[in-house]
């Protein structure tokens, strides 16, 4: 499965992506370290990727890369079968 880091690696550096999407380098670095890009930036990232010819960076690819994170967050809580005494 493709990851957020895999997608960001297309740019070669946090600085290059930051320039392309007019963001501070530290914001892009945080995305990479957290393996999460806020959805509000996806379309801008896809547009920047298209300008550079990175055809594997799409909204669908971003959604797939974030799917494992979403699944982990939605794990059902474990409840005891009997009430505590």
Residue, then its C-alpha position, 0 to 999 in steps of 0.5 A: x500500500x502506498x503511504x503519505x511518505x511515498x507520495x511526498x517522496x516524489x518532490x525529493x525534499x520538503x522544501x520543494x513541495x512547500x514551494x509548490x504549494x506555498x507553505x512553510x517547509x515545517x508544515x510539510x515536514x510535519x505532514x511527513x512526520x505524522x504521515x498525515x496531510x490535512x484534506x484541505x490541502x489535497x487538491x493543491x498538492x494534486x495540482x502541484x503534482x500534475x504540474x511536475x508530472x507526478x501522475x501517481x499523486x491523486x486525490x484517490x491515492x491520498x485517500x488510500x494513503x490515509x485509509x489505514x490511519x482512519x481504520x486504526x482510529x475507528x477501532x471499536x472500544x473493548x468493553x468488559x462483558x460483565x459490569x465491574x463489581 
